[in-house]
Amino acid sequence: MPESSWHPFESGVTLSRKGSERGTILRDEEYPSGARITLERDGTTAPFAITCGIYGCMMHTRFFSLNSEATPQYAEMRAALSALLDTEYEGGPEGSRSFFDGVAKFVETYP
């Protein structure tokens, strides 16, 4: 599935609402293969936050001081999530292990 398959979460109704970091949601997108990524401004921890998750698997949040830092990271993380979910994993325990290794690498790459 191409990265362009991302679409506004809940048709965009979450924009301008409070997000998980108590900031205002600027961008909120969902990937049909089972992921979501959100960019917030003025949360309780930092001026900008990116929260992403793979449904039923992981949630991960990063914090930024500047929008000029957060915006390109949002795009990079979104692309990396797409690639991770679109990778063909062999079935059985080895396939699961490969997927979770990919999740760990994602978190390590985007601390």
N, C-alpha and C positions, 0 to 999 in steps of 0.2 A: 504494500500500500504506500503510495507516495507521501512524502512529508506534507504535501499540500492538502492532505485529507483532514488536517486539523480543522475544527470548526468551533465557533463560539459556544461555550458551555451554556446549556439551557437557553439557547438562542440569544445570548447576550444579556439576559435579565439581571445577571449578577454584577454587571459593570456599575461602578459608583457605589456599590454596597460595601459593607465591612467584610473583610476576609478573615482567614484563620489567624492572621497576625494582628488583627484589629486595625488594619489599614484600609484605605480606599482601594478597591479593585480597579486597576487600569486595564488589564488584559486577563482573560480567563478562557482557556481553550481546552478542548477535549479531543482525544485521538480515538477513533472507532475501535482500535485494537485493545483499548483499556487503560488509557492514561489521561491525566489532567495536569495542566500547568497554569499557574496564576501569578501575576505581578501585582504587588500592592505598593502604595505610597503612604508614608506617615504612619507606620505601624508602631506598636509599643516598644519594639526592640531596636529598630533601625529605620532610617528614612525610606528605604526600599527593601522589599523582600520578594523572593521567588520561592513559591511552594509548588512542588510537583509530586506526583504519585503514580504508581502503577497499581490499579485496583486489585485489592486482595493480597498485595505483596509488600509495598513500601511507600513511605512518605518521606520527603526530604525538603528541607528549607535552607535557603542561603540568604544572607543579609548584605546590603550594600549601602554605601554612603551617598552615592550619586546615581542619578538616572542614566547618565552616560556610561556607567559601569554595568548597571543592571540590564539595560535593554539588549546589548549584544549578547550577554550571557543567557538571557531568556531565549533568544533565537538559537544559540548553540545547544542549550539544554533540550529544547524542543526537538531539534534535529537528532540529537543523541538518543532521546527517548523513542523517537520513531524508528531509528535504526535498531535499537535494542529489541523493540517489540516485533519488528519485521524480520528479524533473523530466524532462519529455519533451524530449530533445535531437534536433534534426534530424540525419539521417544525414550521412555524409561528413566531410571535414576540418573543416567549420564546426561540426558537432555535437560533435566531439572537442574542438575549441578551446573551445567554450562550457562543456563539462564541466570541462576543466582550469582554465578561468577561475573556475568555481565552487569548485573545490578550493582554488585560490590565495586566493580570498576567504574561505573557511572558515578557513584557516590564519592569515590576516591578522586576522580577527575574533576568533579564539581563539589568541592568541600564547603 
